[in-house]
Amino acid sequence: MTGAPVGTQDFSPAFRDELTRLMRWRRDVRHFRDAPVDEALLTRCLDAFRLAPSVGLSEPWRILRLDSASARQAARDNFETANARALTGYQGEKAALYPRLKLSGMDRAPVQLAVFCDETTEQGSGLGAASMPEMRRYSVVSAISMFWLAARAEGLGVGWVSVLDPDQLMRDLAVPAGWSLVAYLCVGWPETLRDTPELQEIGWERRAPELHIEGR
């Protein structure tokens, strides 16, 4: 017996350091190389969804892979419209910086995934979602985070495109009623690696120097 707390004996200090390094190098990637992603590798990363926690074990995530030119064009047109509209909401320094932001990797990402939450799933029998139905969407976000780390560990980059009209995209993709868009993900091999958020490098915003936790 090593005296290590229960639950930690299988994870060495070196592993924990590597996990911290993985989280630090998990960046929101917008610049991709023009190179395909091996299908077996992508499947291995997507298997992270099967390990993710979900409220009531409802597993409400639904994933559409956009491969057709028409589906990708609809998503790209959606972004361009939403992006132009978003620019009008900024003034001064932010308005000058906004055009410099690379907010989408749709032009080169070889893999593009639309991730939805099935708000009407019967799996889980509503456990934990009756009082807080948004927990299903939080579960999808948790699963995406696990996929993101799995992809980064394989050298892949992931970019989350949030400048979109979700209702229009759901209509364009003809998804079932009861689904809600959670994420549009661009996946591929990053052009460059960075451990600092690109928005911080450009000067859009800075990370808080420390985590502030209030007591009550």
N, C-alpha and C positions, 0 to 999 in steps of 0.2 A: 504493500500500500504506500502510495506517495504522499498521502495527506491532502491531495488536491480536492477541491470542492466537487461534489457530485455533478456530473455533466460537463466538466471541463477537462477531465483526464485524457480524452482522446484528441485534444487540440493543443498542440505545442505552442510555446511563445512565438516560434518562427512562423507557424501557420497564422496566428493572430496578427502578426506584423504584416504578413502578405495580404491578409484580408483588408487591413487598413489601407495598404498600398493600392489594392484593387479599387476600393471605394474612392480613393483620392484620384485615380486615373480614369474613373468613370466620368466621361465628359459627354455633353450634348453635342454630337458631331453633326456638322453641316457640310463639310467638304469631303467628298468621297473620291477614291480612285476609280477609274474605269476598269473594274475587274469583277468577275462573277463571284458569287458565294456558293461554295459546294453545298449541295442539298443535304448531305449527311450531317455536315457541320451545322447548318441552319436548324435541322430537326433536333440535334443535340441541344442547341440553345433553347429552342421552343419547349423542350421537355421540362424546363424550369417552371412553366405554368402548372404542370402536373404536381409539382412539389409545393406550390404556393398555398398559403392559408386562405380561407374564405369563410365568411360569416355563415354559420350553420352548415358548413361543408357544401355550400350551394354551387361552387365553381361556376360563377355566372359569366365568365369571360367567353366571348365569341370573336373569332379572328377571321378576317377576310384578307386574302393576299391579292393585291392588285397586280395582275400580270398583263392584262390586255391594254392596248394603246388607248382605247376609248375610256376605260376606267381611270387610267392614270391622267389622261388629259382632263377629265372632269374634275379630278382632285386638284390638278395644277391650276385650272381656271378658277376653281373655288378659292385657292390660296391667293392668286393674283388679285381677285376682287376684294377679298377680305383685307389683304395687305394694303391696298390703296385706300380703303376706308379707314384702316387703323392709323395711317399716317396723318390724316386730317385731325386726329384727336390730340396731336402733340404740337407744341409751340416752342420757340426759342431753341435752346441748346439740344433738347431732346429731338426736335423736329430736324435739326441739322444732322444729328447722329443716326437717326432712324434709317435713312437710305443706305447707310454703311453696314447695317446689320444683315448678316446672312441668316435669314429666318427659315429657310427651307433647303433641304437637300434633294428635292424631288427631281432636279434636272439630271442627277447622276447616280442616285442610290439604286443599286441593282435589285434590292428587295424593298417592297413597300407594303406595310401592313396596316389595316384599319382594325382597331381593337374596340369592341363594343361590350356593353354590359346588358345582359338579358334581365330586364327588370321584372319579367313575368315568370321566370323559371320556377318550377315546382320543386326542383331539387333543394333539399335542406328544409322543406316544409315551413319556410318563413322564419325559422329560428334566428333570433337576433336582428331580423330585418323588419319585424312588425312595428316596432317602436322607432327604429332608425333605418328606413329603407335605403338611405344613402350608403349604408354599410356594404351593399353589393358593389357599388362603384368603387368604394375604398378597397374592396377585395381585389378588384381588377387592377387598380393602381399598384397594390402590393405585388401582384403577380408580374406586372410589367417591370417593376424594380428588380425582381429576381431574374427575369429574362435579360435585363440590361446588364447586370453583373455577369451573368453567364456568357453573354456575347462579348463583353469586354475581356473576360478571361481567355477567350479564344482569339483575341486580337481584333474582333469586329467593333465597329462603331455604330451607335444608335443615335438618331436625332428625333426628337418629339416635336412635331409641327402642331402648334396650337392656334395659329392665325388662320382660322377656317370658319365657315358657316356650317355647323354640324347638321342642322336640319336639311340644308341643301345637299350635303354629302350623303346623308342617309337616303334621301330621295334618289339621288343619282345612282347609288349602289343598290337600290331596291331591297333594303334590309327589312326583316320582319318587323311588324308593329311590336312595340314593347322593348325594342333595343334602343340603347342610347350610346352615342359616340363618346368614348373615353380618350382615345389616343390615335393619332396617325403617326406611324413610326417609319422612318427611313433607316435602312440597315445596309451596311457595306463596309468596305475597307477604308479607313480614314486616310486622308492625304498626309496629315501630320498628327503627331501626338502632343497633347498638352495636359498639364495637371492644374491649370488655372482656367476658370470659366472664360470663354471668349468675350462675353459681355463685360467682364471685368477688365480684360485686356484693352477693349475698345474704349472703355470709360463710361459705359452705360450705367453701371452700378458696381458696388463693392460688397464683398461678403462682410457680415457682421464680425467684429474681431473676436467675439466670444459668445457662447450660448448663454442667454439670460433666462433663468427660471425663477418665477415668482412663487412665493408661498402664500397660502391663505389659511 
